[in-house]
Amino acid sequence: MLHGKKIVVVLPAYKAEKTLGQTVEEIPREIVDEIVLVDDCSTDKTADLASKLGLRTFVHDSNLGYGANQKTCYTEALKLGADVVIMLHPDYQYDPRLVTAMAAMVVSGAYDLALGSRILGSGALRGGMPVYKYIANRVLTGLQNLMLRAKLSEYHTGFRAYTGRVLEELPLMANSDDFLFDNQVLTQAIAFGFRIGELSCPARYFPEASTINFRRSVVYGVGVLATSILYRLWCWRLVRTNLFTRSPTFRLGASYYRRMGTGEVPQVSEGREANSILRLERGLAAPDTGLPGPRTTALPT
């Protein structure tokens, strides 16, 4: 805990076996109460290693995407009673030692969410970010700042800290299940008036660090621009969209999961070890929302 607030770190993972150990080792456990890892159907031993490391581990039974992974992460963190949720990539691209600083920015009450920025300072290129990605980052960020009337150094970092309230109130179920999810969250946070802070964070780029290829980067960039245009049209009251709705239908909640064959929300019993694995399977639409979500079944370890 930090100043009486429960801190949960979530790790959205895909084929992170080679870097997970080092990432977890450097997370400051003196202030972190729980670590949750969600494995998006990796073909390596990510989930097995996470379980051995004592993490609360969940496995998607099929590859649902980066955004869907985060939806699972945040749902599980909120079920644990998290006051602050910190999303950290388990590929060791971001520095886990900054978790304390990120948490403090939110726990202090100064911000509702905090971003670990690769652009503040000169760490991005020095850490090995490809030049074309750096240029694209700067162009997209400039355009988004203009259209969203904000002033962030970047919108694309994978190192973030949220209050539980932010995750409970934003319509995250309306977001993409792919990489665009991150950008949509920040656009929603601005639309809802949440306070956003930034912290300089060095980044590392190496073969084991996850990244997206050029084609998917282009698709992501187009999605970012589309999200920004949609926001501006919404501000002008020219369109209505679920992306910025305050309806509870699109918030994370118990309806996101159904236990296999029972429709019950999965729970980790008191007698169950923290390092057990829950396997998540794409399920039918939840009856009260009409939204798709994974179903779960417990696996013994």
KARAQUI-V757502 format. One record per residue. PHI is phi in whole degrees, -180 to 180 (999 if undefined). OMEGA is omega in degrees with one decimal (none if undefined). Layout:
BEGIN
phi->PHI omega->OMEGA
phi->PHI omega->OMEGA
END
This chain:
BEGIN
phi->999 omega->176.1
phi->-134 omega->-177.0
phi->53 omega->176.4
phi->80 omega->-179.6
phi->-103 omega->179.8
phi->-78 omega->-177.4
phi->-108 omega->176.8
phi->-121 omega->174.8
phi->-97 omega->176.7
phi->-114 omega->-177.4
phi->-122 omega->175.4
phi->-78 omega->-167.8
phi->-115 omega->169.0
phi->-150 omega->-178.9
phi->52 omega->-176.9
phi->-110 omega->-175.9
phi->-56 omega->-174.2
phi->-75 omega->-173.9
phi->-117 omega->-174.4
phi->-62 omega->-176.7
phi->-58 omega->-178.9
phi->-67 omega->178.4
phi->-62 omega->-177.7
phi->-65 omega->-178.9
phi->-59 omega->-175.3
phi->-95 omega->174.9
phi->-72 omega->-177.4
phi->-71 omega->-174.2
phi->-69 omega->-179.6
phi->-67 omega->177.8
phi->-118 omega->-177.9
phi->-93 omega->-177.2
phi->-85 omega->-177.8
phi->-144 omega->172.1
phi->-124 omega->-179.4
phi->-113 omega->174.6
phi->-117 omega->173.8
phi->-116 omega->-178.5
phi->-98 omega->-175.8
phi->-88 omega->177.3
phi->60 omega->178.0
phi->-67 omega->177.2
phi->-95 omega->177.0
phi->-105 omega->-175.2
phi->-102 omega->-178.9
phi->-55 omega->-176.6
phi->-65 omega->179.4
phi->-62 omega->179.2
phi->-65 omega->179.6
phi->-59 omega->178.9
phi->-64 omega->178.7
phi->-65 omega->179.4
phi->-80 omega->177.0
phi->86 omega->-179.3
phi->-85 omega->169.8
phi->-73 omega->-167.6
phi->-117 omega->178.1
phi->-129 omega->-176.3
phi->-127 omega->171.1
phi->-72 omega->-177.6
phi->-77 omega->171.8
phi->-143 omega->-177.9
phi->-76 omega->-174.4
phi->-97 omega->178.9
phi->112 omega->-176.1
phi->-62 omega->179.3
phi->-67 omega->177.5
phi->-63 omega->176.8
phi->-60 omega->-179.5
phi->-66 omega->177.2
phi->-59 omega->176.7
phi->-66 omega->179.1
phi->-55 omega->-174.1
phi->-71 omega->177.0
phi->-61 omega->-179.6
phi->-67 omega->179.2
phi->-64 omega->178.9
phi->-66 omega->177.6
phi->-66 omega->177.1
phi->-84 omega->179.5
phi->82 omega->-177.7
phi->-65 omega->170.2
phi->-87 omega->178.3
phi->-134 omega->178.0
phi->-119 omega->179.7
phi->-113 omega->178.0
phi->-96 omega->-178.5
phi->-132 omega->176.6
phi->-70 omega->-178.8
phi->-83 omega->-178.9
phi->-93 omega->177.3
phi->65 omega->176.8
phi->-77 omega->178.2
phi->-105 omega->-174.5
phi->-84 omega->-178.3
phi->-62 omega->-178.0
phi->-65 omega->179.4
phi->-86 omega->178.2
phi->-57 omega->-179.8
phi->-61 omega->179.8
phi->-65 omega->178.9
phi->-64 omega->179.6
phi->-63 omega->-178.3
phi->-63 omega->179.5
phi->-61 omega->-178.6
phi->-87 omega->-178.5
phi->-62 omega->-179.5
phi->-62 omega->-176.4
phi->90 omega->-179.4
phi->-74 omega->-177.3
phi->-136 omega->174.8
phi->-91 omega->174.1
phi->-151 omega->-177.7
phi->-128 omega->-179.0
phi->-118 omega->170.7
phi->-89 omega->-172.8
phi->-89 omega->175.2
phi->-82 omega->-172.8
phi->-91 omega->175.2
phi->-59 omega->-172.2
phi->81 omega->-177.9
phi->-130 omega->-173.0
phi->-79 omega->-173.0
phi->-65 omega->-178.9
phi->-67 omega->179.5
phi->-65 omega->179.1
phi->-82 omega->175.5
phi->106 omega->176.5
phi->-61 omega->177.8
phi->-56 omega->-175.4
phi->-59 omega->-178.0
phi->-65 omega->177.9
phi->-73 omega->178.0
phi->-63 omega->179.6
phi->-63 omega->178.8
phi->-62 omega->178.0
phi->-59 omega->-177.2
phi->-67 omega->-179.4
phi->-66 omega->-179.3
phi->-63 omega->179.6
phi->-64 omega->178.3
phi->-62 omega->179.3
phi->-66 omega->179.5
phi->-67 omega->177.1
phi->-58 omega->179.8
phi->-67 omega->-175.2
phi->-78 omega->-179.2
phi->-95 omega->-178.6
phi->55 omega->179.0
phi->-122 omega->179.4
phi->-146 omega->176.8
phi->-104 omega->178.9
phi->-79 omega->173.5
phi->-165 omega->-180.0
phi->-116 omega->-164.9
phi->-120 omega->-178.2
phi->-73 omega->177.7
phi->-104 omega->179.2
phi->-124 omega->-170.9
phi->-144 omega->173.8
phi->-126 omega->-179.0
phi->-125 omega->165.5
phi->-74 omega->175.9
phi->-59 omega->-179.2
phi->-61 omega->178.8
phi->-60 omega->-177.6
phi->-68 omega->179.4
phi->-78 omega->-173.2
phi->-96 omega->-179.3
phi->-73 omega->179.5
phi->-80 omega->-172.6
phi->-66 omega->179.1
phi->-71 omega->177.1
phi->-84 omega->-173.6
phi->-85 omega->177.6
phi->-61 omega->171.8
phi->-89 omega->-177.1
phi->-109 omega->-173.8
phi->-66 omega->-179.4
phi->-65 omega->-178.5
phi->-49 omega->-176.9
phi->-56 omega->-177.5
phi->-68 omega->178.4
phi->-64 omega->179.3
phi->-61 omega->-179.6
phi->-66 omega->177.2
phi->-63 omega->176.7
phi->-64 omega->-179.1
phi->-60 omega->177.4
phi->-66 omega->179.5
phi->-62 omega->-178.1
phi->-87 omega->177.5
phi->81 omega->177.9
phi->-74 omega->-178.0
phi->-86 omega->-175.2
phi->-117 omega->175.2
phi->-113 omega->-179.4
phi->-132 omega->178.5
phi->-131 omega->178.5
phi->-65 omega->-177.1
phi->-136 omega->175.9
phi->-67 omega->180.0
phi->-127 omega->-179.8
phi->-118 omega->176.2
phi->-122 omega->-178.8
phi->-153 omega->-171.8
phi->-54 omega->-177.0
phi->-81 omega->-179.8
phi->-74 omega->-177.4
phi->-70 omega->178.1
phi->-157 omega->178.6
phi->-109 omega->-176.5
phi->-76 omega->-173.9
phi->-63 omega->-178.3
phi->-61 omega->-180.0
phi->-69 omega->175.7
phi->-64 omega->178.1
phi->-66 omega->178.4
phi->-60 omega->178.2
phi->-62 omega->-179.4
phi->-60 omega->177.4
phi->-63 omega->178.3
phi->-64 omega->177.5
phi->-62 omega->179.5
phi->-64 omega->179.4
phi->-64 omega->178.4
phi->-64 omega->-179.8
phi->-66 omega->178.1
phi->-65 omega->178.8
phi->-61 omega->178.1
phi->-61 omega->-178.8
phi->-65 omega->177.8
phi->-65 omega->176.9
phi->-65 omega->177.8
phi->-61 omega->179.4
phi->-83 omega->179.2
phi->60 omega->177.8
phi->-95 omega->178.5
phi->-139 omega->169.5
phi->-116 omega->-176.6
phi->-147 omega->177.1
phi->-68 omega->-177.8
phi->-63 omega->-177.8
phi->-121 omega->-179.2
phi->-74 omega->174.0
phi->-102 omega->177.7
phi->-68 omega->178.6
phi->-65 omega->-179.5
phi->-57 omega->-174.1
phi->-104 omega->175.4
phi->-89 omega->173.6
phi->-64 omega->180.0
phi->-176 omega->-177.0
phi->-60 omega->-177.1
phi->-71 omega->179.9
phi->-71 omega->-179.5
phi->-123 omega->167.4
phi->-139 omega->177.8
phi->-68 omega->-177.3
phi->-52 omega->170.7
phi->81 omega->-175.9
phi->-123 omega->-177.0
phi->78 omega->-178.7
phi->-88 omega->175.2
phi->-76 omega->-178.8
phi->-67 omega->177.8
phi->-128 omega->172.1
phi->-95 omega->-176.1
phi->-69 omega->-177.5
phi->-62 omega->-179.0
phi->-84 omega->-175.3
phi->-90 omega->-179.6
phi->-68 omega->179.9
phi->-65 omega->-175.7
phi->-95 omega->172.6
phi->-76 omega->-176.9
phi->-114 omega->170.1
phi->-108 omega->179.0
phi->-93 omega->-177.0
phi->-105 omega->-174.7
phi->-128 omega->179.0
phi->-60 omega->-174.4
phi->-116 omega->177.1
phi->-78 omega->179.9
phi->-64 omega->176.2
phi->-69 omega->-171.5
phi->-63 omega->-175.5
phi->-90 omega->-179.8
phi->-124 omega->-173.6
phi->76 omega->-177.4
phi->-99 omega->178.2
phi->-74 omega->176.1
phi->-160 omega->179.4
phi->-75 omega->169.8
phi->-102 omega->-173.8
phi->-130 omega->170.2
phi->-145 omega->-176.6
phi->-81 omega->176.2
phi->-114 omega->175.5
phi->-72 omega->176.2
phi->-128 omega->none
END
